[in-house]
Amino acid sequence: KTKRDVDAFDSHCDHLMIIDTANNNKVVGTYRLIRRQAKQKVGHFYTSDEFDVSKIENHPGEILELGRSCVDAAYRGRPTMQLMWKGLAHYISHYKVEIMFGCGSMHGVNVEELKLPLSYLYYNHLAPSEICPVAKPYVDMRLMPKEDIDIKQALALLPPLLKGYLRVGGFVGDGAFIDYQFNTT
């Protein structure tokens, strides 16, 4: 058993890797990048198992699904993340990507415990209707009134990757997907 997460997309997509050349060429960071070309070989985007992404797929320009963002715990800091984002920026520029999408998650499957960050995301970062993905099955993220949201506390509860996406102008889809297999929402 390899203890590696492998699926049908891996052999058809591009992989962005951060390698520590001073440490036996150890892979310390990865991103899986799926453009339409790879999607056509597999038949669907990974995200489409959890969200209706047809509005994004209907966009006439190049689209890119980001997935499997992973950084070795010993390397989780600004330098590694800057390299990841720099590599991603070059990729986006090279392929003239107009829309990026993918799944970001929070630990746990109890939406009551996640009501603050989920509500915050819905009310403050919902994607424009013309590209907004919808969770399937749909779990409403409006779990508390907008006026009751403590923004500072909500932001503190978001994982760093989601906060990073929001900082660069990212949006969230409508509805949460509960992934019991990975214990994430």
BELVEN-V237909 format. One line per field, one symbol per residue. phi: phi as a letter, one per 20 degrees, with the letter a starting at -180 (. if undefined). A space follows every 50 residues. Layout:
phi: ???
This chain:
phi: .elcecbffgeddececddefecllffdbbbdcceggfgffeoaeggffd cfdfffffffefcbeeblfbcggfdfaggffffffffffffgffelfdcd brddcdfocefffdfffffgfffdbffggfcffcfcffcfeeebfgfeee gfffffeefgfffffffenfcdfeoddedffdlcc
